[in-house]
Amino acid sequence: MKYIDEFRNPELVKNLAQRIQRITTKPWVIMEVCGGQTHSILKYGIQQLIPSQIELVHGPGCPVCVTPLELIDKALFIARQPDVIFTTFGDMMRVPGSEGDLFRAKSEGADIRMLYSPLDALEIARKEPEKKVVFFAVGFETTAPTHAMAVYQASREGLGNFAILSSHVLVSPAMTALLESEENRVQGYLAAGHVCTIMGTKPYEPIAHRYKVPIVVTGFEPTDVLEGIFMVVLQLEQGRHEVQNQYKRSVRPEGNLDAQALMDMVFEIRDRPWRGVGTIPQSGLVLRPGFADHDAEKWFDLSHIQPQEPSICQSGRVLQGLMKPTECPAFGKQCTPQTPLGATMVSQEGACAAYFHYGTWKSQEKEQEVNREH
């Protein structure tokens, strides 16, 4: 398929793997920030193609996964109100709250609808003015512009029955927080290409300079990821720490200025809790006071929400790159895509889901069983 096959070419993949092998002289730990990259790494066996000295760890690159449990519980409470039409992306339907998930609430009679765009929720609000229409606005900088547009349009039209429940987080503050952690192991980053399509590469320059870590913006195909790894390793081996753009076919240094302006008009930056990680300063987007009429958290009394995280779930350490999913005692046992304990096993970008679908843990378990029998 044109424009896809070129980036999955076996000869290019082999050549890039060999180049990485030739330049690697030391152990290095590289974190890919985006869950889409994590799935590519597992799906195409990229860790097995590169030298064993290079360890790829998986960061908090899934907005569904880092949505706080408290916000999931708020979503469930709002969705169960009799006058509400609750709308969301499909990824959020099975994310577990303290008591059930949105699929369960829907089966119990809540009017919950899966949409592809917040603009579809706007259309519902226009057609059903007697209902309160709430859209669960989850995402990084990638989806924030479309959610900002929906709020702006609702405000301009005077659609007082439309609101969003905002769970928007910013990537660069999370990268900084991980580097400042006492447990940090990250020596280089593969930055998320789609986020940089909106924000550009400039936000990463102060991080690379201050913490002396190379940051390479990459795409999501095998050749993208391998070339990104090559560029990071080359910088590490040479003692450099720069921001480089492997994903030039989509990312410009300045990003999308129109999208940034729209985000800035509708949202303001605040401190934000990340599920499993904790509160990260200046890492979240909330609606500005001028758009408060479209803030779902102001429509309902949510003060009674007191979430309880399952103690056995180790997704927080997975999100910080401190643990591989298979090291969690619940992985593949109490926690599966059918019975998830954490969002990392639910989302299409979650690291636990990637290991479950593409990893070798099943064959490893079978081998262990055979060894026990003998």
C-alpha positions in Angstrom: 0.0 0.0 0.0 1.5 3.3 -1.1 2.8 5.6 1.7 2.6 2.6 4.2 4.7 -0.2 2.7 7.6 2.2 2.3 7.9 2.5 6.0 7.6 -1.2 6.6 10.2 -2.2 4.0 12.1 -5.3 5.4 15.4 -4.2 3.8 15.2 -0.7 5.3 14.3 -2.2 8.7 17.3 -4.6 8.5 19.6 -1.8 7.5 18.5 0.5 10.3 18.9 -2.3 12.9 22.5 -3.0 11.6 23.3 0.7 11.8 22.2 0.8 15.4 24.2 -2.3 16.2 27.4 -0.7 14.7 27.2 2.5 16.8 26.2 1.0 20.1 29.1 0.6 22.6 27.3 1.2 26.0 24.0 0.3 27.7 21.3 3.0 27.2 17.7 3.4 28.4 15.4 5.1 26.0 11.7 5.9 26.7 9.1 6.2 23.9 6.5 8.6 25.1 3.6 7.6 22.9 1.5 4.5 23.3 1.2 4.2 19.5 5.0 3.8 19.4 4.8 1.2 22.2 2.4 -0.9 20.1 4.7 -0.6 17.1 7.6 -1.8 19.2 5.8 -4.8 20.4 3.9 -5.6 17.2 7.0 -5.5 15.0 9.5 -7.0 17.6 11.7 -3.9 17.5 13.3 -4.6 20.9 14.5 -8.0 19.5 16.0 -6.2 16.4 18.2 -3.8 18.3 21.3 -4.5 20.6 20.5 -6.0 24.0 22.3 -3.1 25.6 19.5 -0.8 24.5 16.5 -1.0 26.8 13.2 0.5 25.6 10.9 1.6 28.4 7.3 2.8 28.1 6.2 6.2 29.3 2.8 7.8 30.1 2.0 8.2 26.5 -1.6 7.2 26.6 -4.1 9.9 27.7 -6.8 7.3 28.5 -4.3 5.5 30.8 -3.4 8.7 32.8 -7.0 10.0 33.2 -7.4 10.1 37.0 -9.7 7.6 38.7 -11.6 10.5 40.3 -12.5 11.8 36.8 -13.7 8.3 35.7 -15.9 8.2 38.8 -17.2 11.7 38.0 -18.0 10.6 34.4 -19.9 7.6 35.7 -21.9 9.8 38.1 -22.8 12.3 35.4 -23.6 9.6 32.9 -26.2 8.1 35.3 -28.2 11.3 35.7 -31.6 11.0 34.1 -31.5 14.2 32.0 -28.0 13.6 30.6 -26.7 12.3 27.2 -23.1 11.3 27.9 -20.8 11.1 24.9 -17.3 9.7 24.6 -14.7 8.1 22.5 -14.9 4.3 22.5 -11.6 3.9 24.4 -13.1 5.3 27.5 -16.0 2.9 27.7 -14.2 0.1 29.5 -11.8 2.1 31.7 -12.6 0.9 35.2 -13.8 3.3 37.8 -14.3 2.6 41.5 -17.6 0.9 40.7 -17.9 -0.4 37.1 -17.3 1.4 33.8 -19.3 3.3 31.2 -20.3 0.1 29.4 -21.9 -1.2 32.6 -23.6 2.1 33.2 -25.0 2.0 29.6 -26.2 -1.6 30.2 -28.0 -0.3 33.3 -29.9 2.3 31.2 -27.7 5.4 31.1 -27.8 7.2 27.8 -24.2 6.9 26.8 -23.1 7.2 23.1 -19.8 6.5 21.5 -18.7 9.2 19.0 -15.8 9.8 16.7 -15.8 13.6 17.2 -16.9 16.2 19.8 -18.6 18.0 16.9 -21.0 15.0 16.7 -21.9 15.7 20.3 -22.7 19.3 19.3 -25.1 18.1 16.8 -26.9 16.0 19.4 -27.1 19.1 21.6 -28.8 21.0 18.8 -31.3 18.2 18.1 -32.1 17.5 21.8 -32.2 20.9 23.6 -34.1 19.4 26.5 -31.2 17.2 27.4 -27.8 18.0 28.9 -25.2 16.7 26.5 -21.7 16.1 28.0 -18.7 15.1 26.0 -15.8 13.3 27.8 -12.8 15.4 26.4 -9.8 13.1 26.8 -6.4 13.5 25.2 -3.1 15.2 24.8 -2.4 18.2 22.7 -3.4 16.1 19.7 -7.2 16.2 20.4 -7.3 19.4 22.4 -7.9 21.7 19.3 -11.0 19.8 18.2 -12.4 19.9 21.7 -11.6 23.6 21.9 -13.5 24.1 18.6 -16.5 22.3 20.0 -16.7 24.5 23.1 -16.0 27.7 21.1 -18.8 26.8 18.6 -21.2 25.9 21.4 -20.5 29.3 23.0 -21.0 31.1 19.8 -24.3 29.4 19.1 -25.5 29.8 22.7 -25.9 26.0 23.1 -26.3 26.1 26.9 -27.0 22.4 27.0 -23.5 21.3 25.8 -20.5 20.8 28.1 -17.3 18.9 28.2 -15.7 16.9 31.1 -12.1 17.9 30.4 -9.3 15.4 30.9 -6.6 17.1 28.8 -3.0 16.7 29.7 0.3 18.1 28.3 3.2 15.8 27.3 6.3 18.0 28.0 5.6 18.6 31.7 5.3 14.8 32.2 8.6 14.2 30.5 10.2 16.8 32.8 8.6 15.2 35.9 9.9 11.8 35.0 13.5 13.2 34.6 13.2 14.9 38.0 12.1 11.7 39.7 14.6 10.0 42.1 13.9 6.7 40.3 14.5 8.1 36.8 16.3 5.8 34.4 15.6 7.6 31.2 18.6 8.7 29.2 16.9 9.7 25.9 13.4 10.2 24.6 11.4 9.2 21.5 8.8 12.0 21.4 5.3 11.6 20.1 4.9 12.6 16.5 1.2 13.4 16.5 1.6 15.7 19.6 4.4 17.6 17.8 2.3 18.0 14.7 0.3 20.4 16.9 2.9 21.8 19.2 6.1 21.6 17.1 9.5 20.7 18.4 10.4 23.9 20.3 8.8 22.9 23.7 11.3 20.1 24.0 14.4 22.3 23.6 14.6 23.5 27.2 14.1 19.9 28.4 17.0 18.6 26.3 19.2 21.4 27.3 18.5 21.4 31.1 18.5 17.6 31.6 21.1 16.8 29.0 18.9 14.2 27.3 18.5 13.7 23.5 14.9 14.0 22.3 13.9 12.7 18.8 10.5 13.2 17.4 9.4 10.1 15.6 6.5 8.6 13.7 4.9 5.2 14.3 6.0 2.8 11.6 8.9 0.4 12.1 11.3 2.5 10.1 10.2 5.6 12.0 10.9 4.1 15.4 14.2 2.4 14.4 15.5 5.6 12.8 14.5 7.5 15.9 16.3 5.0 18.1 19.4 5.3 15.8 19.3 9.1 16.2 19.0 9.0 20.0 21.8 6.4 20.4 24.1 8.3 18.1 23.6 11.4 20.2 24.2 9.4 23.4 27.3 7.8 22.1 28.6 11.2 21.0 27.7 13.0 24.2 25.1 15.3 22.6 21.7 16.3 23.8 19.6 17.9 21.1 16.1 17.9 19.8 15.9 16.3 16.4 12.9 15.7 14.1 12.7 12.3 12.4 9.0 12.9 11.5 9.6 15.8 9.1 6.9 14.6 6.8 4.3 15.7 9.4 6.0 17.9 12.0 7.2 21.5 11.6 9.4 23.2 14.3 6.6 25.7 15.0 3.8 23.2 14.9 0.2 24.2 13.9 -0.1 27.8 15.0 -3.8 28.1 14.3 -4.5 25.0 16.5 -2.3 26.4 19.3 -4.2 29.8 19.2 -7.5 28.1 19.4 -6.4 26.0 22.4 -5.0 29.0 24.1 -8.3 30.9 23.6 -10.4 28.2 25.2 -8.1 26.5 27.7 -5.8 27.6 30.4 -2.9 25.5 32.0 -3.3 24.2 35.5 -1.7 21.6 37.8 -3.1 18.1 37.0 -3.2 14.7 38.7 -2.1 11.8 36.4 -3.4 8.3 37.2 -0.6 6.3 38.8 1.9 9.1 38.5 0.6 11.9 40.8 0.1 15.6 40.3 2.3 17.2 37.7 2.6 21.0 37.8 1.2 22.9 34.8 0.3 19.7 33.0 -3.4 20.0 32.4 -5.9 22.1 30.4 -9.1 23.4 31.9 -11.7 25.7 30.4 -11.1 29.4 30.8 -13.6 31.4 32.9 -15.2 32.8 29.8 -16.3 29.3 28.8 -17.3 28.1 32.3 -20.9 27.6 31.2 -19.7 24.6 29.2 -17.7 23.0 32.0 -19.5 19.8 33.1 -17.9 19.8 36.5 -19.7 23.0 37.3 -23.1 21.5 36.3 -23.2 18.8 39.0 -22.4 18.4 42.7 -19.4 16.0 42.5 -18.0 16.7 46.0 -18.9 13.2 47.2 -16.6 11.4 44.7 -13.9 9.5 46.7 -12.2 7.0 44.4 -10.4 3.8 45.5 -7.6 2.5 43.4 -7.1 -1.4 43.3 -4.0 -2.0 45.4 -2.8 -4.9 43.2 -2.6 -2.8 40.0 0.9 -1.6 39.2 0.0 0.5 36.2 1.5 3.6 37.8 5.0 2.1 37.8 4.4 0.9 34.2 3.5 4.5 33.1 6.7 5.8 34.7 8.9 3.3 32.9 9.9 1.6 36.2 8.2 -1.7 35.5 7.4 -3.8 32.5 3.7 -4.9 32.3 4.6 -8.6 32.7 6.3 -7.8 36.0 3.0 -6.9 37.6 1.6 -9.8 39.6 -1.9 -9.3 38.2 -0.9 -9.2 34.5 -2.7 -11.9 32.5 -4.3 -13.2 35.6 -6.7 -10.9 37.5 -6.0 -8.2 34.9 -6.8 -8.9 31.2 -8.5 -6.9 28.5 -11.8 -8.6 29.5 -11.3 -8.0 33.2 -9.0 -4.9 33.4 -7.8 -3.5 36.7 -6.2 -0.4 35.1 -6.6 1.7 32.0 -3.2 0.5 30.6 -4.9 -2.8 29.9 -7.9 -1.2 28.2 -6.7 1.5 25.9 -5.6 0.8 22.4 -2.4 2.8 23.3 -1.9 1.1 26.7 1.4 -0.7 27.4 -0.3 -3.6 29.2 -2.7 -4.1 26.3 0.3 -4.1 23.9 2.1 -6.7 25.9 -1.0 -8.8 26.2 -1.7 -8.7 22.4 1.8 -8.8 21.0 4.1 -10.0 23.8 5.6 -13.4 24.4 4.2 -13.8 28.0 1.9 -16.7 27.0 4.7 -18.8 25.6 6.8 -17.9 28.6 4.1 -19.1 31.0 3.7 -22.4 29.0 7.5 -22.9 29.2 7.4 -22.3 33.0 4.5 -24.8 33.4 6.4 -27.5 31.4 9.5 -26.9 33.6 7.4 -27.3 36.7 5.9 -30.6 35.5 9.4 -32.0 34.8 
